[in-house]
């Protein structure tokens, strides 16, 4: 009986030792360092058209430009403001949301470095970050080299914004489908477009963005006009050109 108990105890010791060894030899799971750290998420703050119209000033030197053409929606930027335009029944567009990027630390008034917008395919999410910043030593740091890079992800469907820190954005872009490939395809200017601009004495301000391979959208502004609110979005469809968006006084 004693011999049996001794063998049982010995067997248990061997089994426990084996389990302990197995646990200690398992590799530790590595923390994924390829994601920019989430700092916080909060409700997206928008502004009224009246406040936008009143506050946009001479320092907002960036003209109206299209970011993305999605189904029944155009996103654009002017000055330091991100615009969401919804399509109406008559195929013109009206402002649905205005977002002041300066509130989120995005965009610059005084340098020519661009602000990057990476949209999702459906135009509901945008990763936004500055192309560069100036550090404490007055040295310019590009986004790809900036370990302290600040970025935001705007979710238009949920009306929320997520702040992130760090320049490891590849996993985030892959997970959310945020990519340069979601920009609208750039098309060529047609003879009709050139003639229309010349007749109206308008200046062609942007590229020609394709939708469904046929429609073209672009921005024009009267020649020598300095007011950036005079920029208008035009649509070329079935041989016809139509202004589909322009700023109105409140």
C-alpha positions as CSV (number, residue, x, y, z in Angstrom):
1,X,0.0,0.0,0.0
2,X,2.8,2.4,0.9
3,X,4.6,1.5,-2.3
4,X,1.4,2.3,-4.3
5,X,1.0,5.7,-2.6
6,X,4.6,6.5,-3.2
7,X,4.3,5.8,-6.9
8,X,1.1,7.8,-7.1
9,X,2.7,10.8,-5.5
10,X,5.7,10.5,-7.7
11,X,3.5,10.3,-10.8
12,X,1.6,13.5,-9.7
13,X,4.9,15.3,-9.2
14,X,6.1,14.4,-12.7
15,X,2.8,15.5,-14.3
16,X,2.8,18.8,-12.4
17,X,6.4,19.5,-13.3
18,X,5.6,18.8,-17.0
19,X,2.7,21.2,-16.9
20,X,4.8,23.9,-15.3
21,X,7.5,23.4,-17.8
22,X,5.0,23.6,-20.7
23,X,3.7,26.9,-19.3
24,X,7.1,28.4,-18.9
25,X,8.2,27.5,-22.3
26,X,5.2,29.0,-24.1
27,X,6.2,32.2,-25.9
28,X,4.7,35.3,-24.5
29,X,2.2,37.0,-26.8
30,X,3.7,40.2,-28.2
31,X,1.9,43.4,-27.9
32,X,0.9,44.8,-31.3
33,X,2.9,47.9,-31.8
34,X,1.6,48.6,-35.3
35,X,-1.4,50.5,-34.1
36,X,-1.5,54.2,-33.2
37,X,-2.7,54.5,-29.6
38,X,-6.3,55.5,-29.1
39,X,-6.3,58.6,-26.9
40,X,-10.0,59.2,-26.6
41,X,-13.3,59.1,-28.5
42,X,-16.0,61.8,-28.3
43,X,-19.0,63.2,-30.1
44,X,-18.2,64.9,-33.4
45,X,-18.6,68.7,-33.1
46,X,-20.1,70.5,-36.1
47,X,-20.9,74.1,-36.7
48,X,-23.8,76.0,-38.2
49,X,-23.7,77.4,-41.7
50,X,-24.1,80.9,-40.2
51,X,-21.1,80.6,-38.0
52,X,-19.0,79.1,-40.8
53,X,-20.0,82.0,-43.2
54,X,-19.2,84.6,-40.5
55,X,-15.9,83.1,-39.4
56,X,-14.2,82.0,-42.6
57,X,-11.7,84.8,-43.3
58,X,-8.7,85.9,-45.3
59,X,-6.4,83.6,-43.4
60,X,-8.4,80.6,-44.8
61,X,-6.4,80.7,-48.1
62,X,-7.2,77.2,-49.3
63,X,-9.8,77.2,-52.1
64,X,-12.6,74.8,-52.3
65,X,-11.4,71.3,-53.3
66,X,-13.1,67.9,-53.6
67,X,-11.9,65.0,-51.4
68,X,-14.3,62.2,-52.4
69,X,-17.3,61.6,-54.6
70,X,-19.4,58.8,-53.1
71,X,-23.0,57.7,-53.6
72,X,-25.2,60.7,-53.1
73,X,-22.4,62.5,-51.2
74,X,-19.4,64.7,-51.9
75,X,-16.8,65.6,-49.2
76,X,-14.7,68.7,-49.7
77,X,-12.4,71.0,-47.9
78,X,-12.2,74.8,-47.9
79,X,-9.9,76.9,-45.8
80,X,-9.7,74.9,-42.5
81,X,-13.2,73.4,-42.9
82,X,-14.3,69.9,-43.8
83,X,-17.6,69.9,-45.7
84,X,-20.1,67.0,-46.2
85,X,-22.4,67.7,-49.1
86,X,-25.6,65.5,-49.6
87,X,-27.2,65.1,-53.0
88,X,-30.8,66.4,-53.5
89,X,-33.5,65.1,-55.8
90,X,-32.6,67.6,-58.5
91,X,-28.9,66.3,-58.4
92,X,-27.6,69.4,-56.8
93,X,-25.9,69.3,-53.4
94,X,-26.4,71.0,-50.1
95,X,-24.2,71.2,-47.0
96,X,-25.1,68.6,-44.4
97,X,-22.1,69.0,-42.0
98,X,-19.3,71.5,-41.5
99,X,-16.4,70.5,-39.3
100,X,-13.7,73.0,-38.1
101,X,-10.5,71.0,-38.4
102,X,-8.6,73.4,-36.2
103,X,-10.7,72.3,-33.2
104,X,-9.1,68.9,-33.7
105,X,-5.5,70.1,-34.2
106,X,-5.7,69.5,-38.0
107,X,-4.8,71.9,-40.8
108,X,-2.5,74.9,-40.8
109,X,-3.2,78.5,-41.7
110,X,0.4,79.6,-42.3
111,X,2.3,76.9,-44.2
112,X,1.8,74.9,-47.4
113,X,2.1,71.5,-45.9
114,X,-1.0,69.5,-46.8
115,X,-3.5,67.8,-44.5
116,X,-4.0,64.2,-45.5
117,X,-7.5,62.7,-45.8
118,X,-7.9,59.0,-46.2
119,X,-11.5,58.0,-46.8
120,X,-13.4,54.7,-46.6
121,X,-15.0,53.5,-49.8
122,X,-18.5,54.5,-48.7
123,X,-17.3,58.0,-47.5
124,X,-18.5,57.4,-44.0
125,X,-15.0,57.4,-42.3
126,X,-11.9,59.6,-42.7
127,X,-8.4,59.3,-41.2
128,X,-7.0,62.8,-41.1
129,X,-3.5,64.0,-40.1
130,X,-1.1,66.8,-40.9
131,X,1.6,66.1,-43.3
132,X,4.2,67.6,-41.0
133,X,4.7,69.7,-37.9
134,X,7.3,72.0,-36.4
135,X,8.9,70.7,-33.1
136,X,10.3,72.6,-30.1
137,X,13.6,73.1,-31.9
138,X,11.8,74.7,-34.9
139,X,12.6,71.6,-37.0
140,X,10.1,70.2,-39.5
141,X,9.1,66.6,-38.9
142,X,7.3,64.7,-41.6
143,X,4.3,62.5,-40.6
144,X,6.0,59.3,-41.5
145,X,8.9,60.0,-39.1
146,X,6.8,61.5,-36.4
147,X,6.4,59.0,-33.5
148,X,4.2,61.6,-31.7
149,X,1.9,62.0,-34.8
150,X,-1.6,63.1,-33.8
151,X,-4.4,61.9,-36.0
152,X,-8.2,61.7,-35.9
153,X,-10.7,59.2,-37.4
154,X,-14.1,60.9,-38.1
155,X,-17.1,58.5,-38.3
156,X,-19.8,60.5,-40.1
157,X,-22.4,57.7,-39.5
158,X,-21.9,57.6,-35.7
159,X,-21.1,61.3,-35.5
160,X,-18.0,60.7,-33.4
161,X,-14.3,61.4,-33.6
162,X,-11.4,59.2,-32.3
163,X,-8.1,60.8,-31.4
164,X,-4.9,58.7,-32.0
165,X,-1.3,59.1,-31.3
166,X,1.7,57.6,-33.2
167,X,2.6,57.1,-36.8
168,X,1.8,53.3,-37.0
169,X,-1.4,53.6,-39.0
170,X,-1.2,50.6,-41.4
171,X,-3.4,48.2,-39.3
172,X,-5.9,51.0,-38.7
173,X,-6.1,51.8,-42.4
174,X,-6.5,48.1,-43.3
175,X,-9.1,47.4,-40.6
176,X,-11.3,50.4,-41.4
177,X,-10.7,50.3,-45.2
178,X,-9.1,53.8,-45.2
179,X,-7.0,54.3,-48.3
180,X,-5.8,56.6,-51.0
181,X,-7.4,54.1,-53.4
182,X,-10.8,55.4,-52.3
183,X,-10.1,58.8,-53.8
184,X,-12.2,59.5,-57.0
185,X,-10.6,58.6,-60.3
186,X,-9.1,61.7,-62.0
187,X,-10.4,62.2,-65.6
188,X,-9.4,64.4,-68.4
189,X,-10.9,67.8,-69.2
190,X,-13.2,67.7,-72.2
191,X,-13.5,70.3,-75.0
192,X,-16.9,71.2,-73.7
193,X,-15.5,72.0,-70.3
194,X,-12.8,74.2,-71.7
195,X,-15.3,76.1,-73.9
196,X,-17.7,76.5,-70.9
197,X,-15.0,77.9,-68.7
198,X,-13.9,80.3,-71.3
199,X,-17.4,81.5,-72.1
200,X,-18.2,82.1,-68.4
201,X,-14.7,83.6,-67.7
202,X,-14.2,81.0,-65.0
203,X,-10.9,79.5,-63.8
204,X,-10.6,75.7,-63.5
205,X,-9.5,75.1,-59.9
206,X,-9.2,71.4,-59.4
207,X,-8.8,68.0,-61.1
208,X,-11.8,66.3,-62.8
209,X,-13.2,63.6,-60.6
210,X,-15.1,60.7,-62.1
211,X,-18.2,59.1,-60.7
212,X,-19.4,55.8,-62.3
213,X,-16.9,56.4,-65.1
214,X,-19.1,59.0,-66.8
215,X,-19.9,62.0,-64.6
216,X,-17.2,64.5,-63.9
217,X,-17.1,66.8,-60.9
218,X,-14.7,69.8,-60.5
219,X,-14.4,73.3,-59.0
220,X,-14.5,76.6,-60.9
221,X,-14.3,80.1,-59.7
222,X,-14.6,83.5,-61.6
223,X,-11.3,84.7,-63.0
224,X,-9.4,87.0,-60.6
225,X,-11.9,86.4,-57.8
226,X,-10.1,86.3,-54.4
227,X,-13.1,85.3,-52.3
228,X,-12.7,81.6,-51.8
229,X,-16.5,81.3,-51.2
230,X,-17.0,82.0,-54.9
231,X,-15.7,78.5,-55.7
232,X,-18.4,76.3,-57.1
233,X,-18.8,72.6,-57.9
234,X,-19.8,71.6,-61.5
235,X,-21.0,68.4,-62.9
236,X,-20.5,67.1,-66.5
237,X,-23.2,64.6,-67.4
238,X,-24.5,63.4,-70.8
239,X,-22.8,66.3,-72.6
240,X,-24.3,68.9,-70.2
241,X,-22.6,71.0,-67.6
242,X,-24.4,72.1,-64.5
243,X,-23.5,74.0,-61.3
244,X,-24.4,71.5,-58.5
245,X,-23.1,73.4,-55.5
246,X,-22.3,77.0,-54.5
247,X,-22.2,78.9,-51.2
248,X,-25.2,81.0,-50.4
249,X,-25.5,83.9,-48.0
250,X,-27.2,82.8,-44.7
